[in-house]
Amino acid sequence: MSAASGLHTSPVRVALVGAPNAGKTTLFNALTGASARVGNYPGVTVERRQGTLVGSAEPIEILDLPGTYALHGETPDEQVVTSVLAGEQAGERLPDALVVVVDATTLRRGLALVREALDRGLPTLIVATMIDEVKARGGQFDPMKLSRLTGVHVLGVVGHRGVGLDPLRRFLEDPQSWPAVVSDAAPTAEARFVWVDRVCDELQTESLRPDSRTDVLDRVLLHPVAGVAVFVAVMILLFQSIFAWAAPVMDSIDTGFAELGVLSRAVLPAGRLTDLWADGILAGVGSVVIFLPQIVILFTVLHFLQDVGYMSRAAFVVDRVMGWVGLQGRSFVPLLSCYACAVPGIMAARTIASPRERLATILVAPFMTCSARLPVYTLLIAAFVPATPVLGLGLQGLVMFGLYALGAFTAFASAALLNRTLLKGSVSVFYMELPPYRLPTAKLIGRQVWESASAFLKRAGTIILIASIVLWGLLTFPSAPIDPSLTPSQQASADLEASMAGRVGHAIEPAIAPLGFDWKIGIGLLASLAAREVIVSTLAQIYAVGDEQDFAGLRTALVNDVDPRTGAPAFTLPTALSLLVFFVFALQCTSTIAIMARETGSWRWPALAFGYMLSLAWVGSFVTYHLARAFA
């Protein structure tokens, strides 16, 4: 490290700056070993990410700033870049050097950002990605020539394959030695683009052959009719695969937890601790973990579609529909992100320049079907919807698709209502760069899926675990007086009803009985306010407490449950459909409510969303239950 760097009392800080789709975050991952999420559309990196350069003798901090096309952007994430590079971001000191990442196949667009970065007067390095694609399309990339034209060092890399990373690491170990260019020209947009034209003429950047593969695919995927048909087909196949491919692994995990429960009862001494372990922790956490295979399939497909470049096309396809409801195609990106989780989806709304459209997107985002709903949907569909073929497709997969479609339709309808009442205004112009199609590496997909699956397991090991322990206590204490005339099973049921949770469930039963829900479901609904999937662990504990020797599985327990007062099945198909619709509409996630308050700067908007969605859930469930009973 140079002597100049020794003046710093803290590690040297290098900021990565680049446009969306330029490969900046992939480069960050390769340099730091971090598992930052990578996508082929703007808005993935809505907050800067920080890591330390791997293999450096002294610590070098690397900042991955949000993707931006200019350093004077309008959206919140672009403004973060502006404030960081101006030294005005709270809690962030001015970077010591800049690495400007540009896509070598679209160099003209990237050079405008390069010019702005050079005008900052900081030591700067240009890194050009996708140099392999330039060669494949008959072009040439001359880093030495670009270096002479810009006055700074230029390196070519292929980030996901590791090409060019060793020289880049050597440069990053001594950023104070990089040249800094002080521009003599006034910073006006016109002067910048004159400079860009001159550099591009010298480099002959227009010599690349057109990407014929992209053109052919886009004729289909961007077609107003064919593109919609492809999108619907992709979604249907996704939900079919969730049931067809995941079932064997899910059954194995379910069997494993059941056998572990039996073994625990056999080897552990009888008592409250064993009950807590078997009926609380195993029943609660295990009932959620068995859905891991479906979570893995969901995220594998979604990450692949994002990385291959399809999701940006889907945004353009639905832009016309979005316009009808007062939004534009850029809102589709954060809404689609909500399929994983509403929290990052709401944060991704920062890429929307219009405050009105950003707020509308945030308010309707919870309607999109997040992965936390998947265990609930899968449990009820597998238990009560037969796996019969319909038009060559499985009925279970079609029902799942229908639930996702209902959530999306309700989000769009609610956006239309908001934009005609509380959030009136005109739709802004939609523009988005379409990345070329690129086949992601198995390593990249594997890392992304592992990160998503780990987040799911972390929730199971924290939120679900804590909720399971608390609920076990509420379901166990106090117990009913011992009645010698009752069988062990009847005594256990009496204890359950006498417990604190049972009393609360009975207290709210009149409000939910019109929806076909009994007090047991009521307990689950209250518990699911912490996180939607908690209702699965809650029901698992309720039925585990009811019969200590019944390890047949939660699905079987739901189907076999009967109302002791009437002898009729307590859980029927109308009940299951009603509960599914309730979960489509209701806002049962404290994390989502908290992030909505943070992003909108007020508790007024999340309170409105919670009340509106809860009312819609009650009415929707009421209608569903009574229609299902009428046609049963």
C-alpha positions as CSV (number, residue, x, y, z in Angstrom):
1,M,0.0,0.0,0.0
2,S,1.3,3.5,-0.8
3,A,2.5,5.9,1.8
4,A,-0.4,8.1,1.1
5,S,-2.8,5.5,2.2
6,G,-1.1,5.3,5.6
7,L,-2.5,8.7,6.5
8,H,-5.9,7.1,6.9
9,T,-7.0,6.2,10.4
10,S,-9.6,3.8,8.9
11,P,-9.4,1.3,6.0
12,V,-9.2,2.7,2.5
13,R,-12.7,2.8,1.0
14,V,-13.4,2.1,-2.7
15,A,-16.9,2.6,-4.1
16,L,-18.2,0.6,-7.0
17,V,-20.4,2.6,-9.3
18,G,-22.3,1.4,-12.4
19,A,-25.5,1.2,-14.3
20,P,-28.1,-1.6,-13.6
21,N,-27.2,-4.8,-15.5
22,A,-23.5,-3.8,-15.9
23,G,-22.3,-6.7,-13.7
24,K,-21.3,-4.5,-10.7
25,T,-22.8,-6.7,-8.0
26,T,-21.4,-9.8,-9.5
27,L,-18.0,-8.1,-9.4
28,F,-18.6,-7.2,-5.8
29,N,-19.3,-10.8,-4.9
30,A,-16.2,-12.0,-6.6
31,L,-14.0,-9.5,-4.8
32,T,-15.4,-9.7,-1.3
33,G,-16.8,-13.2,-1.2
34,A,-20.1,-11.8,-0.1
35,S,-23.5,-13.3,-1.1
36,A,-25.2,-10.1,-2.3
37,R,-28.2,-10.7,-4.5
38,V,-27.7,-10.4,-8.3
39,G,-30.4,-9.6,-10.8
40,N,-30.9,-8.6,-14.4
41,Y,-33.1,-5.6,-13.7
42,P,-32.7,-2.2,-12.0
43,G,-33.5,-2.0,-8.3
44,V,-31.9,-5.1,-6.9
45,T,-29.2,-3.2,-5.0
46,V,-31.4,-0.6,-3.3
47,E,-28.9,0.0,-0.5
48,R,-25.2,0.0,-0.7
49,R,-23.4,-3.2,0.3
50,Q,-20.0,-3.3,2.0
51,G,-17.3,-5.9,2.1
52,T,-13.6,-6.4,2.5
53,L,-11.3,-7.2,-0.4
54,V,-10.4,-10.9,-0.2
55,G,-6.7,-11.7,-0.1
56,S,-5.5,-8.2,0.6
57,A,-2.6,-7.7,3.0
58,E,-4.3,-4.7,4.5
59,P,-8.1,-4.2,4.8
60,I,-9.7,-2.5,1.8
61,E,-13.4,-1.7,2.1
62,I,-15.5,-2.2,-1.0
63,L,-18.8,-0.4,-1.3
64,D,-21.4,-1.7,-3.8
65,L,-23.6,1.4,-4.4
66,P,-27.1,1.2,-6.0
67,G,-27.2,0.9,-9.7
68,T,-27.6,4.2,-11.5
69,Y,-27.5,5.6,-15.0
70,A,-26.4,9.1,-13.8
71,L,-24.9,10.8,-10.7
72,H,-27.8,13.3,-10.6
73,G,-30.6,10.8,-10.5
74,E,-34.2,11.3,-9.3
75,T,-35.1,8.1,-7.6
76,P,-34.2,7.5,-3.9
77,D,-31.5,4.9,-4.6
78,E,-29.9,7.1,-7.2
79,Q,-29.9,10.0,-4.8
80,V,-28.0,7.7,-2.3
81,V,-25.2,7.4,-4.9
82,T,-25.1,11.2,-5.4
83,S,-25.0,11.9,-1.7
84,V,-22.3,9.2,-1.0
85,L,-20.0,10.6,-3.7
86,A,-20.5,14.1,-2.5
87,G,-19.7,13.1,1.1
88,E,-23.1,14.2,2.2
89,Q,-24.6,10.8,3.2
90,A,-25.2,10.5,6.9
91,G,-22.8,8.0,8.5
92,E,-20.7,7.6,5.3
93,R,-17.4,9.2,4.7
94,L,-16.3,10.2,1.2
95,P,-14.8,7.2,-0.7
96,D,-11.1,7.3,-1.3
97,A,-11.4,6.0,-4.9
98,L,-14.0,5.0,-7.5
99,V,-14.4,1.9,-9.7
100,V,-16.8,2.6,-12.5
101,V,-18.2,-0.6,-13.9
102,V,-19.4,-0.5,-17.5
103,D,-20.8,-3.1,-19.9
104,A,-18.4,-3.4,-22.8
105,T,-21.3,-4.4,-25.1
106,T,-23.2,-1.1,-24.3
107,L,-20.2,1.1,-23.8
108,R,-21.8,4.3,-25.2
109,R,-24.4,4.2,-22.4
110,G,-21.8,3.5,-19.7
111,L,-19.4,6.3,-20.8
112,A,-21.8,9.0,-19.8
113,L,-21.6,7.7,-16.2
114,V,-17.8,7.5,-16.6
115,R,-17.6,11.2,-17.5
116,E,-19.6,12.2,-14.5
117,A,-17.4,10.0,-12.2
118,L,-14.2,11.5,-13.7
119,D,-15.6,15.0,-12.9
120,R,-15.6,14.1,-9.2
121,G,-11.8,14.4,-9.2
122,L,-11.3,11.2,-7.2
123,P,-8.8,8.4,-8.1
124,T,-10.8,6.4,-10.6
125,L,-10.5,3.0,-12.3
126,I,-12.7,1.8,-15.2
127,V,-13.7,-1.9,-15.2
128,A,-15.4,-3.2,-18.4
129,T,-17.4,-6.3,-18.0
130,M,-18.8,-8.7,-20.7
131,I,-15.6,-8.6,-22.7
132,D,-16.2,-12.2,-23.8
133,E,-19.5,-11.2,-25.3
134,V,-17.9,-8.4,-27.3
135,K,-15.5,-11.0,-28.9
136,A,-18.4,-13.4,-29.5
137,R,-20.2,-10.7,-31.5
138,G,-17.2,-9.9,-33.7
139,G,-16.0,-6.8,-31.8
140,Q,-12.9,-5.8,-30.1
141,F,-12.3,-4.1,-26.8
142,D,-9.0,-2.1,-26.4
143,P,-8.5,-1.2,-22.8
144,M,-5.2,0.6,-23.5
145,K,-6.9,2.9,-26.0
146,L,-9.8,3.6,-23.7
147,S,-7.2,4.4,-21.0
148,R,-5.5,6.9,-23.2
149,L,-8.8,8.6,-24.1
150,T,-10.0,8.8,-20.4
151,G,-6.8,9.3,-18.6
152,V,-7.3,6.5,-16.1
153,H,-6.6,2.8,-15.9
154,V,-9.0,0.4,-17.7
155,L,-9.4,-3.3,-17.1
156,G,-11.5,-5.9,-18.9
157,V,-13.1,-8.7,-16.8
158,V,-15.6,-11.5,-17.0
159,G,-16.8,-11.3,-13.4
160,H,-18.8,-14.6,-13.0
161,R,-15.9,-16.6,-14.6
162,G,-13.1,-14.9,-12.7
163,V,-11.4,-13.5,-15.8
164,G,-9.3,-10.4,-15.1
165,L,-9.9,-10.4,-11.3
166,D,-6.3,-10.9,-10.2
167,P,-5.0,-7.7,-11.9
168,L,-8.1,-5.9,-10.5
169,R,-7.3,-7.1,-7.0
170,R,-3.7,-5.8,-7.4
171,F,-5.0,-2.4,-8.4
172,L,-7.5,-2.3,-5.5
173,E,-4.7,-2.9,-3.0
174,D,-3.2,0.5,-3.8
175,P,-6.1,2.8,-5.0
176,Q,-4.2,5.9,-3.9
177,S,-1.8,5.4,-6.9
178,W,-4.7,5.7,-9.4
179,P,-4.8,8.9,-11.5
180,A,-7.5,11.4,-10.8
181,V,-8.8,13.4,-13.8
182,V,-9.8,17.1,-13.3
183,S,-12.1,18.2,-16.1
184,D,-11.6,21.6,-17.7
185,A,-15.1,21.5,-19.2
186,A,-18.2,22.8,-17.5
187,P,-20.4,20.0,-16.2
188,T,-23.3,20.3,-18.6
189,A,-25.1,17.3,-20.1
190,E,-24.3,18.5,-23.6
191,A,-20.6,18.6,-23.0
192,R,-20.6,15.1,-21.5
193,F,-22.3,13.6,-24.5
194,V,-20.0,15.4,-26.9
195,W,-17.1,13.7,-25.1
196,V,-18.9,10.4,-25.2
197,D,-19.4,10.6,-29.0
198,R,-15.7,11.5,-29.5
199,V,-14.6,8.5,-27.4
200,C,-17.0,6.1,-29.1
201,D,-15.9,7.2,-32.5
202,E,-12.2,6.6,-31.6
203,L,-13.1,3.1,-30.2
204,Q,-15.5,2.2,-33.0
205,T,-18.0,0.9,-30.6
206,E,-20.7,0.5,-33.3
207,S,-18.8,-2.4,-34.9
208,L,-20.6,-5.1,-32.8
209,R,-22.9,-7.5,-34.7
210,P,-26.5,-7.3,-33.5
211,D,-27.4,-9.9,-31.0
212,S,-29.6,-12.0,-33.2
213,R,-30.5,-14.4,-30.4
214,T,-31.9,-11.6,-28.3
215,D,-33.8,-10.1,-31.3
216,V,-35.5,-13.4,-32.1
217,L,-36.6,-14.1,-28.5
218,D,-37.8,-10.6,-28.0
219,R,-40.1,-10.8,-31.0
220,V,-42.0,-13.4,-29.0
221,L,-41.5,-12.4,-25.4
222,L,-42.3,-8.7,-26.0
223,H,-45.3,-9.4,-28.2
224,P,-48.5,-8.0,-26.6
225,V,-50.3,-11.3,-27.0
226,A,-47.7,-14.0,-27.2
227,G,-45.7,-12.4,-24.5
228,V,-48.6,-12.5,-22.1
229,A,-49.3,-16.1,-23.0
230,V,-45.7,-17.1,-22.3
231,F,-45.7,-15.3,-19.0
232,V,-48.9,-17.2,-17.9
233,A,-47.5,-20.5,-19.1
234,V,-44.3,-20.0,-17.2
235,M,-46.2,-19.2,-14.0
236,I,-48.4,-22.3,-14.4
237,L,-45.4,-24.6,-15.0
238,L,-43.8,-23.1,-11.9
239,F,-46.7,-24.0,-9.6
240,Q,-47.1,-27.4,-11.2
241,S,-43.4,-28.1,-10.4
242,I,-43.8,-27.0,-6.8
243,F,-46.2,-29.9,-6.2
244,A,-44.8,-32.5,-8.6
245,W,-41.1,-32.2,-7.9
246,A,-41.2,-31.4,-4.2
247,A,-43.6,-34.1,-3.0
248,P,-41.1,-37.0,-2.6
249,V,-38.6,-34.9,-0.6
250,M,-41.3,-33.3,1.5
251,D,-42.7,-36.8,2.4
252,S,-39.2,-37.9,3.4
253,I,-38.7,-34.8,5.7
254,D,-42.2,-35.3,7.1
255,T,-41.5,-38.9,7.9
256,G,-38.1,-38.0,9.4
257,F,-39.7,-35.5,11.9
258,A,-42.5,-38.0,12.7
259,E,-39.9,-40.7,13.5
260,L,-37.9,-38.3,15.5
261,G,-41.0,-37.5,17.5
262,V,-41.7,-41.2,18.2
263,L,-38.1,-41.7,19.1
264,S,-38.1,-38.7,21.5
265,R,-41.1,-40.1,23.3
266,A,-39.5,-43.5,23.6
267,V,-36.1,-42.4,25.0
268,L,-36.9,-39.3,27.0
269,P,-38.6,-39.4,30.4
270,A,-42.2,-38.4,30.4
271,G,-42.8,-34.9,31.6
272,R,-43.2,-31.2,30.6
273,L,-39.8,-30.9,29.0
274,T,-40.4,-33.8,26.7
275,D,-43.8,-32.4,25.9
276,L,-42.2,-29.1,25.0
277,W,-39.6,-30.8,22.8
278,A,-42.1,-33.1,21.0
279,D,-45.3,-31.1,20.9
280,G,-43.8,-27.6,20.8
281,I,-40.5,-27.5,19.1
282,L,-40.6,-30.6,16.8
283,A,-44.2,-30.2,15.9
284,G,-43.9,-26.4,15.4
285,V,-40.6,-26.0,13.6
286,G,-40.8,-29.4,11.8
287,S,-44.2,-28.5,10.3
288,V,-42.6,-25.5,8.6
289,V,-39.3,-27.0,7.6
290,I,-40.9,-29.7,5.5
291,F,-41.8,-27.0,3.0
292,L,-38.2,-26.3,2.3
293,P,-38.1,-28.3,-1.0
294,Q,-40.9,-26.1,-2.4
295,I,-39.2,-23.0,-1.3
296,V,-36.0,-24.1,-3.1
297,I,-37.9,-24.9,-6.3
298,L,-39.7,-21.5,-6.2
299,F,-36.5,-19.5,-5.7
300,T,-34.5,-21.6,-8.2
301,V,-37.0,-20.8,-10.9
302,L,-37.4,-17.1,-10.0
303,H,-33.7,-16.5,-9.7
304,F,-33.1,-18.2,-13.0
305,L,-35.7,-16.1,-14.7
306,Q,-34.2,-12.9,-13.2
307,D,-30.7,-13.8,-14.1
308,V,-31.4,-15.0,-17.6
309,G,-33.0,-11.6,-18.4
310,Y,-36.6,-12.6,-18.7
311,M,-38.1,-10.6,-15.8
312,S,-37.3,-7.2,-17.5
313,R,-39.3,-8.4,-20.5
314,A,-42.2,-9.4,-18.3
315,A,-42.2,-5.8,-16.9
316,F,-42.6,-4.4,-20.4
317,V,-45.3,-6.9,-21.2
318,V,-47.4,-5.9,-18.3
319,D,-46.7,-2.2,-18.6
320,R,-50.0,-1.6,-20.5
321,V,-52.0,-3.4,-17.7
322,M,-50.1,-1.4,-15.1
323,G,-51.0,1.8,-16.9
324,W,-54.7,1.0,-16.6
325,V,-54.4,0.9,-12.8
326,G,-52.3,4.1,-12.5
327,L,-48.9,2.4,-12.3
328,Q,-46.2,1.8,-14.8
329,G,-43.9,-1.1,-15.7
330,R,-41.2,-0.1,-13.2
331,S,-43.6,-0.9,-10.4
332,F,-43.7,-4.5,-11.7
333,V,-40.2,-5.1,-10.5
334,P,-40.7,-4.5,-6.8
335,L,-44.1,-6.2,-6.9
336,L,-42.5,-9.3,-8.5
337,S,-39.8,-9.2,-5.8
338,C,-42.6,-9.6,-3.3
339,Y,-43.0,-13.2,-4.5
340,A,-39.9,-13.9,-2.3
341,C,-40.7,-11.4,0.5
342,A,-42.7,-8.2,0.7
343,V,-39.9,-6.5,2.7
344,P,-37.2,-6.3,0.0
345,G,-40.0,-5.8,-2.6
346,I,-41.2,-2.6,-0.8
347,M,-37.6,-1.4,-0.4
348,A,-37.1,-2.0,-4.2
349,A,-39.9,0.6,-4.8
350,R,-37.1,3.2,-4.2
351,T,-36.3,2.8,-7.9
352,I,-39.6,4.5,-8.8
353,A,-39.1,8.2,-9.4
354,S,-42.7,9.3,-8.9
355,P,-43.6,9.6,-5.2
356,R,-47.2,8.9,-5.9
357,E,-46.5,5.7,-7.8
358,R,-43.9,4.7,-5.2
359,L,-46.5,5.0,-2.4
360,A,-49.2,3.2,-4.4
361,T,-46.7,0.3,-5.1
362,I,-45.8,0.1,-1.4
363,L,-49.4,0.0,-0.3
364,V,-50.4,-2.9,-2.7
365,A,-47.2,-4.9,-2.4
366,P,-48.5,-7.1,0.5
367,F,-51.1,-8.5,-1.8
368,M,-48.4,-10.2,-3.9
369,T,-48.0,-13.8,-2.7
370,C,-44.8,-14.0,-0.6
371,S,-43.0,-17.3,0.2
372,A,-44.4,-17.2,3.7
373,R,-47.8,-17.9,2.3
374,L,-46.5,-21.0,0.5
375,P,-46.5,-23.4,3.5
376,V,-50.1,-22.4,4.2
377,Y,-51.2,-22.8,0.6
378,T,-49.4,-26.1,0.2
379,L,-50.8,-27.6,3.5
380,L,-54.4,-26.8,2.7
381,I,-54.3,-27.6,-1.0
382,A,-52.5,-31.0,-0.4
383,A,-55.0,-31.9,2.3
384,F,-58.3,-30.9,0.6
385,V,-57.8,-30.4,-3.1
386,P,-57.6,-33.7,-5.0
387,A,-54.6,-34.3,-7.3
388,T,-56.8,-34.9,-10.3
389,P,-55.8,-33.9,-13.9
390,V,-57.6,-31.0,-15.6
391,L,-56.8,-30.3,-19.2
392,G,-53.6,-32.2,-18.8
393,L,-52.6,-30.2,-15.7
394,G,-52.8,-31.0,-12.0
395,L,-55.7,-29.4,-10.2
396,Q,-53.6,-28.7,-7.2
397,G,-51.1,-26.7,-9.3
398,L,-54.0,-24.8,-10.9
399,V,-55.5,-23.9,-7.6
400,M,-52.1,-22.6,-6.4
401,F,-51.8,-20.6,-9.6
402,G,-55.3,-19.2,-9.0
403,L,-54.3,-18.0,-5.5
404,Y,-51.2,-16.2,-6.9
405,A,-53.3,-14.7,-9.7
406,L,-56.0,-13.6,-7.2
407,G,-53.3,-11.8,-5.1
408,A,-51.9,-10.0,-8.2
409,F,-55.3,-9.1,-9.5
410,T,-56.3,-7.6,-6.1
411,A,-53.0,-5.7,-6.0
412,F,-53.8,-4.1,-9.4
413,A,-57.4,-3.5,-8.5
414,S,-56.4,-1.8,-5.2
415,A,-53.8,0.3,-7.1
416,A,-56.6,1.5,-9.5
417,L,-58.8,2.4,-6.5
418,L,-56.0,4.3,-4.8
419,N,-55.1,6.2,-7.9
420,R,-58.7,7.3,-8.4
421,T,-59.2,8.4,-4.8
422,L,-56.3,9.1,-2.3
423,L,-53.5,9.1,-4.8
424,K,-54.8,10.8,-7.9
425,G,-52.3,11.7,-10.6
426,S,-51.0,10.9,-14.1
427,V,-48.8,7.9,-14.9
428,S,-45.2,8.7,-15.5
429,V,-43.2,7.6,-18.5
430,F,-41.8,4.1,-18.3
431,Y,-38.3,3.3,-19.5
432,M,-36.1,0.4,-18.6
433,E,-33.0,-1.1,-20.2
434,L,-33.5,-4.7,-21.5
435,P,-30.4,-6.7,-20.7
436,P,-29.2,-9.3,-23.2
437,Y,-30.1,-12.9,-22.5
438,R,-27.3,-14.5,-20.5
439,L,-27.3,-18.0,-19.1
440,P,-26.3,-17.8,-15.4
441,T,-23.8,-20.2,-14.0
442,A,-24.9,-23.0,-11.7
443,K,-22.6,-21.5,-9.0
444,L,-24.5,-18.2,-9.2
445,I,-27.9,-19.8,-9.1
446,G,-26.8,-22.1,-6.3
447,R,-25.5,-19.2,-4.2
448,Q,-28.7,-17.2,-4.6
449,V,-31.0,-20.2,-3.8
450,W,-28.8,-21.0,-0.8
451,E,-29.2,-17.5,0.5
452,S,-32.9,-17.6,0.0
453,A,-33.3,-21.0,1.6
454,S,-31.0,-20.0,4.5
455,A,-33.3,-17.0,5.1
456,F,-36.3,-19.3,5.3
457,L,-34.5,-21.7,7.6
458,K,-33.4,-18.8,9.8
459,R,-37.0,-17.7,10.2
460,A,-37.8,-21.3,11.2
461,G,-35.0,-21.3,13.7
462,T,-35.8,-17.9,15.2
463,I,-39.4,-16.6,14.7
464,I,-41.0,-20.0,14.3
465,L,-39.0,-21.5,17.2
466,I,-39.8,-18.7,19.6
467,A,-43.4,-18.6,18.5
468,S,-43.6,-22.4,19.0
469,I,-42.2,-22.3,22.5
470,V,-44.5,-19.4,23.5
471,L,-47.5,-21.1,21.9
472,W,-46.8,-24.4,23.6
473,G,-47.0,-22.6,26.9
474,L,-50.2,-20.9,26.0
475,L,-51.7,-24.2,24.8
476,T,-50.6,-26.1,27.9
477,F,-51.4,-23.8,30.8
478,P,-53.7,-23.8,32.7
479,S,-55.0,-27.3,32.3
480,A,-58.6,-28.5,33.0
481,P,-59.3,-30.4,36.2
482,I,-58.7,-34.1,35.9
483,D,-61.9,-36.0,35.1
484,P,-61.6,-39.8,35.6
485,S,-64.6,-40.4,33.3
486,L,-62.7,-39.0,30.3
487,T,-60.4,-41.0,28.1
488,P,-56.8,-39.7,27.8
489,S,-57.6,-38.1,24.4
490,Q,-60.8,-36.5,25.8
491,Q,-58.8,-35.1,28.8
492,A,-56.2,-33.7,26.4
493,S,-58.9,-32.0,24.4
494,A,-60.4,-30.6,27.6
495,D,-56.9,-29.3,28.7
496,L,-56.5,-27.6,25.3
497,E,-59.8,-25.8,25.6
498,A,-59.1,-24.7,29.1
499,S,-55.6,-23.3,28.2
500,M,-55.0,-19.6,27.8
501,A,-54.8,-20.0,24.0
502,G,-58.0,-22.0,24.0
503,R,-59.8,-19.3,25.9
504,V,-58.6,-16.6,23.5
505,G,-59.7,-18.8,20.6
506,H,-63.2,-19.3,22.0
507,A,-63.4,-15.5,22.7
508,I,-62.9,-14.6,19.0
509,E,-64.8,-17.5,17.6
510,P,-68.1,-15.6,17.1
511,A,-66.2,-13.1,14.8
512,I,-64.8,-15.8,12.6
513,A,-67.5,-18.5,12.8
514,P,-69.3,-16.9,9.7
515,L,-66.1,-17.7,7.8
516,G,-66.2,-21.4,8.7
517,F,-63.4,-21.1,11.2
518,D,-63.5,-22.6,14.7
519,W,-61.5,-21.5,17.8
520,K,-58.5,-23.6,16.8
521,I,-58.1,-21.7,13.5
522,G,-58.7,-18.5,15.5
523,I,-55.6,-19.2,17.6
524,G,-53.6,-19.8,14.4
525,L,-54.8,-16.5,12.9
526,L,-53.8,-14.5,15.9
527,A,-50.4,-16.3,16.0
528,S,-49.8,-15.6,12.3
529,L,-49.7,-11.9,12.9
530,A,-46.1,-12.4,13.8
531,A,-45.5,-14.2,10.5
532,R,-47.9,-15.9,8.1
533,E,-46.4,-19.4,8.3
534,V,-46.7,-19.5,12.1
535,I,-50.3,-20.7,11.6
536,V,-48.9,-24.0,10.3
537,S,-46.7,-24.5,13.3
538,T,-49.6,-23.5,15.6
539,L,-52.1,-26.0,14.1
540,A,-49.3,-28.7,14.3
541,Q,-49.0,-28.0,18.0
542,I,-52.7,-27.9,18.6
543,Y,-53.2,-31.4,17.0
544,A,-50.0,-32.8,18.6
545,V,-51.2,-31.7,22.0
546,G,-54.6,-33.3,21.3
547,D,-53.2,-36.8,20.9
548,E,-49.6,-37.6,22.0
549,Q,-49.5,-40.8,20.0
550,D,-50.7,-39.3,16.7
551,F,-47.7,-38.7,14.4
552,A,-49.6,-39.3,11.2
553,G,-49.0,-35.8,10.0
554,L,-50.7,-32.4,10.1
555,R,-52.6,-33.0,6.8
556,T,-54.1,-36.2,8.0
557,A,-55.0,-34.6,11.4
558,L,-56.8,-31.7,9.6
559,V,-58.8,-34.1,7.4
560,N,-59.8,-36.4,10.4
561,D,-60.6,-33.6,12.8
562,V,-64.3,-33.6,14.0
563,D,-66.4,-31.2,16.0
564,P,-67.0,-32.9,19.4
565,R,-70.3,-31.1,19.7
566,T,-71.8,-32.3,16.4
567,G,-69.5,-35.1,15.2
568,A,-69.2,-33.4,11.9
569,P,-65.8,-32.7,10.2
570,A,-64.3,-29.6,11.7
571,F,-62.1,-28.9,8.6
572,T,-63.9,-29.2,5.3
573,L,-63.2,-28.1,1.7
574,P,-65.2,-24.8,2.1
575,T,-63.3,-24.1,5.3
576,A,-60.0,-24.7,3.6
577,L,-61.0,-22.5,0.6
578,S,-62.1,-19.8,3.0
579,L,-58.9,-19.9,4.9
580,L,-56.9,-19.8,1.7
581,V,-58.7,-16.6,0.6
582,F,-58.2,-15.1,4.0
583,F,-54.4,-15.5,3.6
584,V,-54.5,-14.1,0.1
585,F,-55.9,-10.8,1.4
586,A,-54.9,-10.3,5.0
587,L,-51.7,-8.4,6.0
588,Q,-50.3,-10.8,8.6
589,C,-46.6,-9.8,8.9
590,T,-45.2,-7.4,11.4
591,S,-42.0,-7.0,9.5
592,T,-43.9,-5.8,6.4
593,I,-45.9,-3.3,8.5
594,A,-42.7,-2.0,10.0
595,I,-40.9,-1.6,6.7
596,M,-44.0,0.2,5.2
597,A,-43.9,2.7,8.1
598,R,-40.2,3.3,7.5
599,E,-40.5,3.7,3.7
600,T,-43.5,6.0,3.9
601,G,-42.3,8.0,6.9
602,S,-45.6,7.5,8.7
603,W,-47.7,4.8,10.5
604,R,-50.8,6.2,8.9
605,W,-50.3,4.3,5.6
606,P,-49.5,0.9,7.1
607,A,-52.5,1.3,9.4
608,L,-54.7,2.0,6.4
609,A,-53.2,-1.0,4.6
610,F,-53.7,-3.4,7.5
611,G,-57.3,-2.3,8.1
612,Y,-58.2,-2.4,4.4
613,M,-56.7,-5.8,3.8
614,L,-58.2,-7.3,7.0
615,S,-61.7,-6.1,6.0
616,L,-61.2,-7.5,2.5
617,A,-60.0,-10.8,3.9
618,W,-63.1,-11.1,6.1
619,V,-65.5,-10.3,3.3
620,G,-63.6,-12.5,0.8
621,S,-63.6,-15.5,3.2
622,F,-67.3,-15.0,4.0
623,V,-68.3,-15.1,0.4
624,T,-66.0,-18.0,-0.5
625,Y,-67.2,-20.1,2.4
626,H,-70.8,-19.7,1.7
627,L,-70.5,-20.1,-2.0
628,A,-68.4,-23.3,-1.5
629,R,-71.0,-24.7,0.8
630,A,-73.8,-23.9,-1.7
631,F,-72.0,-25.7,-4.5
632,A,-70.6,-28.6,-2.4
